[in-house]
Amino acid sequence: MRKKDEMPREYNFSKVKRGPVIPRKGKTRITIFIGTDILEWFRDEAEHEGQGYQTAINQALRNYIKQDKRSIQEIVREAVRKELQVFKKAS
């Protein structure tokens, strides 16, 4: 005989239906592919800072859009130019 406060050994989930996910205000659920190395970096950094990695990614994106109004192409070109200058100096 089972006591009132004890958990049953097995649960029957055969008639259970998944309920709707309650959206958070101001956030949208999406699915994206991120490079494994990028995701690992954000997870490591977030753990070190004591926050969630999704929060860290969200903050990085927010900082980016507030900080730099140039196109991605312009930013990549600048980065390549800087790397080429370092390469030229080294050779």
C-alpha positions as CSV (number, residue, x, y, z in Angstrom):
1,M,0.0,0.0,0.0
2,R,1.3,3.4,-1.0
3,K,1.4,6.4,1.4
4,K,-0.4,9.6,0.3
5,D,2.8,11.6,-0.2
6,E,4.8,8.9,-2.0
7,M,5.3,9.1,-5.8
8,P,4.0,6.2,-7.9
9,R,6.6,3.9,-9.5
10,E,5.3,4.6,-13.0
11,Y,3.2,7.3,-14.6
12,N,0.8,6.8,-17.4
13,F,1.4,9.5,-20.1
14,S,-0.5,7.8,-22.8
15,K,-3.3,10.4,-22.9
16,V,-1.2,13.5,-22.3
17,K,-1.2,16.3,-24.8
18,R,1.6,18.8,-25.1
19,G,0.4,22.2,-24.2
20,P,1.3,25.4,-25.9
21,V,4.6,27.0,-25.1
22,I,4.0,30.3,-23.4
23,P,5.9,33.0,-25.2
24,R,7.9,35.5,-23.3
25,K,7.0,39.1,-23.9
26,G,9.5,40.8,-26.2
27,K,11.1,37.5,-27.4
28,T,10.5,35.2,-30.3
29,R,11.4,31.5,-30.5
30,I,13.5,30.7,-33.6
31,T,15.7,27.9,-34.9
32,I,19.0,28.8,-36.3
33,F,22.3,27.0,-37.1
34,I,25.4,28.4,-35.3
35,G,28.9,27.2,-35.8
36,T,29.8,24.7,-33.1
37,D,32.9,26.7,-32.2
38,I,30.9,29.8,-31.7
39,L,28.3,28.1,-29.6
40,E,31.0,26.5,-27.4
41,W,32.6,29.9,-26.9
42,F,29.3,31.5,-25.9
43,R,28.6,28.6,-23.5
44,D,32.0,28.8,-21.9
45,E,31.8,32.6,-21.5
46,A,28.3,32.5,-20.2
47,E,29.2,29.9,-17.6
48,H,32.2,31.9,-16.5
49,E,30.0,35.0,-16.2
50,G,27.1,33.1,-14.5
51,Q,24.5,33.7,-17.2
52,G,22.8,31.6,-19.9
53,Y,24.5,31.3,-23.3
54,Q,21.3,32.4,-25.1
55,T,21.3,35.6,-23.0
56,A,25.0,36.1,-23.9
57,I,24.3,35.7,-27.6
58,N,21.3,38.0,-27.4
59,Q,23.4,40.6,-25.6
60,A,26.2,40.3,-28.2
61,L,23.8,40.8,-31.0
62,R,22.2,43.8,-29.2
63,N,25.7,45.3,-28.7
64,Y,26.5,44.8,-32.3
65,I,23.4,46.6,-33.7
66,K,23.9,49.5,-31.3
67,Q,27.6,49.9,-31.9
68,D,28.3,49.5,-35.6
69,K,26.0,50.8,-38.4
70,R,28.3,49.6,-41.2
71,S,27.3,46.7,-43.4
72,I,28.7,43.2,-42.7
73,Q,30.6,43.5,-45.9
74,E,32.3,46.6,-44.8
75,I,33.2,45.1,-41.4
76,V,34.6,42.0,-43.1
77,R,36.6,44.0,-45.6
78,E,38.2,46.0,-42.7
79,A,39.1,42.8,-40.9
80,V,40.7,41.3,-44.0
81,R,42.7,44.5,-44.6
82,K,44.0,44.5,-41.0
83,E,45.0,40.8,-41.3
84,L,46.7,41.5,-44.7
85,Q,48.7,44.3,-43.1
86,V,49.8,42.0,-40.3
87,F,50.7,39.4,-42.8
88,K,52.7,41.8,-44.9
89,K,54.7,43.1,-41.9
90,A,55.5,39.5,-40.9
91,S,56.9,38.5,-44.3
